[in-house]
C-alpha cells in the first residue's frame, strides 16, 4: 500500500510530501517497517528513494510521532500476546526514530525543519521518548548546517528542541552531561545565542527537577 508520494525528485534530493496520505493504521506501520527492511540491502538511488519515502511517511509533530510509536508498540504487544508469548523488551531508541535520524538523502532544509517540528514541543514520557528523538546526534555531526537552520526558527522552538534533548525525570545524569560536554562547545562556537539556550535548557531542567 503506497501511503505517500514523492512529488518531485532532483539530484539534490529536494522532495515534497503529500501528508494527506498518512493513515496512522496497521498498514501505515507495516509500510514503514517494510521500508526499513528494504533499506538494509538497498544502495545508491534505490536507498535514496526509500529514505525519501520514509521521510514523507513520518508525521511532523511530536504528537504525531508519539501516536505512531504508540501504535506500533501496541500492535507488537498484541501480536505477541495473541500467541501467548512474552513481548520483546522495549528498545530505548525506537526503530522508526533510529532510521529517521540516519537519513542522508533529503535536502537539509527539509530534513532538519521536519526533525525540529516533531521535537520542539516534545515531552519526556519514558520508554522511547528521550534524548530529543536522537536529534542531538545530527547537531554533533552536522553542527553548522543544523545551527543555521535552527537560527531561522522562533526562540521558543529552539529552546523546545534543546529542552527535549535533556528532558528526563532526573536530568542531572551522566548521559546528559556527556551530551552537553560534547555539543556545547560546537554549538556555542557557531552561535553564542544557541549556546546560551543550550546551556540554559539543561540548567533549568536540573533546577526545576532537583529532588
C-alpha positions in Angstrom: 0.0 0.0 0.0 1.6 3.3 -1.1 0.9 5.8 1.6 3.0 8.7 0.3 4.0 10.1 -3.0 7.3 11.8 -3.9 6.1 14.7 -6.0 9.4 16.0 -7.2 12.9 14.4 -7.3 16.1 16.0 -8.3 19.8 15.3 -7.9 19.8 17.4 -4.8 17.0 15.3 -3.4 14.6 18.1 -2.8 11.2 16.5 -2.3 7.6 17.4 -1.5 5.4 15.1 0.5 1.6 14.6 0.4 0.8 14.5 4.1 -2.9 13.7 3.3 -1.9 10.1 2.6 -0.7 9.4 6.1 -3.2 7.0 7.6 -1.9 6.1 11.0 -3.1 2.5 11.0 -1.6 -1.0 10.8 -1.0 -0.6 7.0 1.0 2.6 7.8 3.1 0.8 10.4 3.7 -2.2 8.1 4.7 0.2 5.3 7.3 1.9 7.4 8.7 -1.4 8.6 9.0 -2.6 5.1 10.9 0.5 4.1 13.4 -0.1 6.9 13.8 -3.7 5.9 14.4 -2.8 2.2 16.9 -0.1 3.1 19.2 -2.7 4.7 20.2 -4.1 1.4 19.4 -1.1 -0.9 22.2 1.1 -2.4 22.6 4.3 -4.3 19.5 5.8 -5.8 17.3 2.9 -4.6 18.3 3.6 -1.0 17.8 7.3 -1.5 14.2 6.8 -2.7 13.4 4.5 0.2 14.7 7.1 2.6 12.6 9.8 1.0 9.5 7.6 1.1 10.1 7.0 4.8 10.7 10.8 5.3 7.3 11.5 3.7 5.6 8.8 5.7 6.6 10.3 9.1 4.5 13.0 10.8 5.8 16.5 11.5 4.6 17.0 15.1 5.6 15.5 18.4 2.1 14.2 19.0 2.1 12.6 15.5 5.4 10.8 16.2 4.2 9.7 19.7 0.9 8.3 18.2 2.9 6.4 15.6 5.3 4.9 18.1 2.5 4.0 20.5 0.5 2.4 17.6 3.5 0.3 16.6 4.3 -0.8 20.2 0.6 -1.7 20.8 0.5 -3.8 17.6 3.7 -5.7 18.5 2.4 -6.3 22.1 -1.0 -7.5 20.9 0.6 -9.8 18.3 2.8 -11.5 20.9 0.0 -11.7 23.5 -2.3 -13.4 21.0 0.3 -16.1 20.5 0.8 -16.5 24.3 4.4 -15.2 24.0 6.2 -12.6 26.1 6.7 -9.3 24.1 10.3 -8.4 23.4 11.9 -5.8 25.6 11.4 -2.2 24.7 14.2 -0.7 22.6 15.3 2.6 24.1 15.6 4.0 20.6 12.5 3.2 18.6 13.3 1.7 15.1 11.4 4.5 13.4 13.3 7.2 15.2 16.6 5.4 14.6 16.0 5.2 10.9 14.8 8.8 10.6 17.9 10.0 12.5 20.2 8.5 9.9 18.6 9.7 6.7 21.1 11.2 4.3 19.3 11.7 1.1 16.8 14.5 1.8 17.8 18.1 1.4 19.0 19.6 4.8 16.4 22.4 4.9 13.5 20.0 4.5 15.1 17.2 6.7 16.1 19.4 9.6 13.0 21.5 9.7 10.8 18.4 9.9 13.1 17.0 12.6 12.7 20.2 14.5 8.9 20.2 14.0 8.5 16.9 15.8 11.0 17.6 18.5 10.5 21.2 19.6 7.3 20.6 21.7 8.3 17.1 22.9 8.0 15.9 26.5 9.8 13.0 28.1 7.4 10.1 28.7 9.8 7.3 29.4 10.5 4.3 27.1 11.2 5.6 23.5 10.6 9.3 24.3 14.0 10.5 25.4 17.1 12.4 24.1 15.2 14.5 21.7 14.4 11.7 19.3 18.2 11.4 18.8 18.3 14.9 17.2 21.4 15.7 19.3 23.4 13.3 17.1 22.8 15.4 14.0 23.6 18.6 16.0 27.0 17.0 16.6 27.7 15.5 13.2 26.4 18.4 11.1 26.6 21.4 13.5 27.0 24.3 11.1 24.1 23.3 8.8 21.8 22.4 11.6 22.6 25.5 13.6 22.0 27.8 10.6 18.5 26.2 10.2 17.8 26.5 13.9 18.6 30.2 13.9 15.8 30.7 11.4 13.3 29.3 13.9 11.5 31.1 16.7 13.2 31.2 20.1 10.6 29.0 21.8 11.1 26.4 19.2 14.9 26.4 19.6 14.5 26.2 23.3 12.0 23.4 22.9 14.4 21.3 20.9 17.2 21.7 23.5 14.7 21.0 26.3 13.6 17.8 24.7 17.2 16.6 24.3 17.8 16.8 28.1 14.3 16.1 29.3 14.1 13.1 31.7 12.7 12.5 35.2 16.3 13.0 36.6 18.1 15.3 34.1 21.2 15.7 36.2 22.7 12.5 34.9 25.9 11.3 33.2 24.2 10.8 29.8 23.1 14.4 29.7 26.4 15.7 30.9 28.2 13.8 28.2 25.9 15.2 25.5 26.3 18.7 27.0 30.1 18.5 27.1 30.4 17.3 23.6 27.9 19.6 22.0 28.1 22.9 23.9 31.5 23.9 22.5 30.4 23.1 18.9 27.1 25.0 19.2 28.4 28.0 21.1 31.3 28.3 18.6 28.7 28.7 15.9 26.3 30.9 17.7 26.5 32.3 21.3 22.7 32.7 21.2 22.2 29.0 20.6 25.0 28.1 23.1 23.2 30.1 25.7 19.8 28.4 25.0 21.5 25.0 25.1 23.2 25.7 28.4 20.1 27.2 30.0 18.0 24.2 28.9 20.0 21.8 30.9 20.4 24.1 33.9 16.7 24.9 34.1 15.7 21.2 33.9 18.1 20.4 36.7 16.9 23.3 38.8 13.2 22.5 38.4 13.5 18.8 38.9 16.1 18.6 41.7 14.9 16.3 44.5 
